[in-house]
Amino acid sequence: MKIESVDLFYLTMPEVRDVGDGSQDALVARVSAGGLTGWGECEAAPLVSIAAQVCPMSHSACKPVSASVLGQSLADVSDIDRIADLLAMESMDLLQAPHTFAGIEMALWDLLGQKLSEPVYRLLGYPRSYPKQPYASQLFGDTPEETLELSRRAAGLGYSAIKCGWGPFGRGSLADDRDQLAAAREGLGRDGTLLVDAGQIWGEDVDAAAARMDMLEEVKVTWLEEPFYGSAYESYGELARRSKSRTVRLAGGEASHNFHMAKHLMDYGDVGFVQIDCGRIGGIGPAKRVADHAVRKGVTYVNHTFTSHLALCASIQPFAGLSDHRLCEYPVSPQSVAWDMTRTHLRPDVNGEIVLPDSPGLGIEIDRDAMKRYLVDVSITVGGKTLYETPAL
Amino acid sequence: MKIESVDLFYLTMPEVRDVGDGSQDALVARVSAGGLTGWGECEAAPLVSIAAQVCPMSHSACKPVSASVLGQSLADVSDIDRIADLLAMESMDLLQAPHTFAGIEMALWDLLGQKLSEPVYRLLGYPRSYPKQPYASQLFGDTPEETLELSRRAAGLGYSAIKCGWGPFGRGSLADDRDQLAAAREGLGRDGTLLVDAGQIWGEDVDAAAARMDMLEEVKVTWLEEPFYGSAYESYGELARRSKSRTVRLAGGEASHNFHMAKHLMDYGDVGFVQIDCGRIGGIGPAKRVADHAVRKGVTYVNHTFTSHLALCASIQPFAGLSDHRLCEYPVSPQSVAWDMTRTHLRPDVNGEIVLPDSPGLGIEIDRDAMKRYLVDVSITVGGKTLYETPAL
C-alpha cells in the first residue's frame, strides 16, 4: 500500500498552565494507506512540529518531513526503516524533524500492524508482551505537605511505585529537598518504589547533584532522573562514578531525538535506567534499537510518557517483550485532553499491572468526537500559499 | 538596556532548487534594545524557526523562544549567558529552539558590541583577530569534467584551498569517486589544500568510508568531512582509529546544536577539525566554548558557513583570536539573496585572506532595501489569534 495522506491535529486544554505537566496539549498524527488508518502522537510544541511537516524546502538536506513520507510504499517493517533513513538525509538540517516524524512513525506501525493482523510488539520481534508495573508519575507538591498528600493518594489508588519530579525540588535549600523527599516516602509507605525526577535542574553541576545523594539514599530512592542537561554525558558519568557504592542509580534519556543520543547516555553517562519518549526519538523503531542496546549493556529500559494512552501504548511496545524491564511510566492524573482523546485506556489490571492490547497495530481506539472538542484551528500561510489548515477529523 | 523587540524575517530566492546549497533562503533576526539594533541569522528552515519563536507554551519546559528573550536586560556578556541558560530550561522540550535562538543570540552580541564600542571577538576575550585563509566551499559537479571546471575556476579566483562536497560523491562506484577526486585535485593544482565533504552519505557504515581513504590520500586531501551521521561518534572514532597512519583527518560538527555535541565529536569521535555553524549551535557563545575545548584537545576549529556574510562574520568571531586555526569556510558562489542582504562583505584582501571588521558589534551593515526584495509574507494563526505576521523592515 502507498501512504496517501498524513494529517496533524493540534489539541489543547483551553488554558495551558506554567507547570511541568506535558499532558496539556497534544499533536495527533493520522496516516492513511490502503483503506486503513493509523494513529500516533508527537510530543510537545504542536505548532512547531506542524511547521516542520509543511515548511518550504531550504535545500536538498532541509526538506519538510512530508517529503520523506507521502507516497512511500508500506508493505513490511523494512519500509518503516527505509522511510526513517530517507528522512535522516532529506531533513538532516531540520532540527525539529524527529519530533514531527515520531508521531507519524507510530501511525505507520499502527497501520502496518492492522494490515498484517499483528500487534506492534510482534512486528518488533517479541513473541509476547509482559505486564509492566506502572509507576505513578506526578509532580512534587509546592510544599512537603502537598507532596505527602499526593503520594498518599497515589499509594491509596494502589500504586506501589511513584515518581515525584520538578516543582520546587533542587531549587531551594538542601533541607527543603530533604523535607520533600521524606514527605514523598512517608506518603508512599516503607516498601514502595520511590523515584525522583530532577528535571535537569543542576545543568552540569555535579557537586549540586552529589550533595543530594545522601538524602536520596536515606529514603531509598531507586533512581535519580535527569540531574543534568540531556547531553551532559560527562556530568552523568562523573556522578555515577562518585556514587558507585550507592544503591540509587541515575536515569535519563527522554530528550534523545535519535538512537545515538540514548546509546551515548548509556555508554558514556553510565545510567542504570534509560528512559525513552517514542514521541521524541523519532518513533518506535529507534526506541526498539535503544532497548536492544540496553539489554546488551545491562541497563533497564523504561518508557517516558506524560501524555495520552495512545502515546503510552506506543511507548511500551519497544520493551514489551523484556520481562525483566518491569517498570513503566504511567501518567496518573493527565489533563482531560490526554484522557478523552482515546476510547481505549490502559488501566492497571487486578494485579495492578499494565498489559498491552493484543489487537492488531497499537490497538488504541481514537475518540474523534472528543478530539473535536479540543481541536485548535491553525493556519499557516507563506508567500500567499496556505501550507497548513486544520484538516477535518 | 532591556530587550524590547525581536523580529524575524524570512528571505528566499524565488525558486529553491533541490541541491545542497544552503544559501537559497535565510532567516534574519533583528533585536532592538536601548535605541540600538542588532542583527543575526538562523540557519535553515525559516518557517520552523519562526514557529519556535511564537508557538503557544506546551508546559513549563516547552515555551516559545521569545519567552526567554523579550524583556530581559542586556548590560554585559554574562547577560547573554544567562539568557541562554534560561532558554535551555524554559524551552528544554522544544527541539527547534537552538536553531531559532542562534540568530537572536548573534544579534545580542551585535547589540552589546555596539553598546560597549567593541567588536564581538574582543567581548569574547580575544585581544585581536587574525586573518583567516578562506577555502572556497562548493559542490562536486555532476561529472568529473564539471568538478574540474569548478575547481579550476576557484583556483583562478585566487583560492589556494577548496572544498568539494555532496553531489554524486559516495553515491556511485569507487571508480566514480576516484575520478571526481582526481578532477578536483587537477583543477586546484598540486599545492592547494583540498578538502572533501561527504555529507553524511555513509550513515554509520565505517567500511564504506574506509574504502575511500586510499584514494583520498592519493590526491592529498586534508580532511574528510561528515562521513557519518552527526551523532554517530563511534563510527567517527573507528574510522579515525583505522586511519591513524594516514595524513587525511576527519572533520565534522556542523550539526551540533549545543556545546556538548561538538565536545563529544572531539572526545569520542576523534575528529581533527571541528566545524561549527553559529546559526545552529545556539549562537556565538556556545561556539566559543567549543573553540576553547578544541584548543585544549589540539583539534582545529573551523567555521561552517554556507550562507550570507552576516552569518560568516558571526561564525568567525569564536575563533578569531586563534592564530593557528587558519582555515575558514567561505561560500564562493552564494545565491543572490545571501549576497545582497548585507552592504558589508568580507572579501579576500590582497593576501587572499579574510579579515574581520574592526567596528563595534559584528560590523556588518544590513541592506534593508535588498532584503525587502526577497522578503516573504508569512502568517501563522492559532485558535483565531495571529501569532506571527511578517514585520515591517
Interface residues (C-beta under 8 A of the other chain):
Chain A: Y10 T12 V16 D18 V19 G20 D21 G22 Q24 D25 E43 A44 A45 P46 L47 V48 I50 A51 A52 V54 C55 P56 M57 S58 H59 S60 A61 C62 D85 A88 M89 M92 D93 L94 L95 Q96 P98 H99 W166 G199 Q200 G203 Y229 S231 A232 Y233 A255 H257 N258 H260 M261 H264 Y268 R280 V376 D377 V378 S379 I380 T381 V382 G383 G384 L387
Chain B: Y10 T12 V16 D18 V19 G20 D21 G22 Q24 D25 E43 A44 A45 P46 L47 V48 I50 A51 A52 V54 C55 P56 M57 S58 H59 S60 A61 C62 D85 A88 M89 M92 D93 L94 L95 Q96 P98 H99 W166 G199 Q200 G203 Y229 S231 A232 Y233 A255 H257 N258 H260 M261 H264 Y268 R280 V376 D377 V378 S379 I380 T381 V382 G383 G384 L387
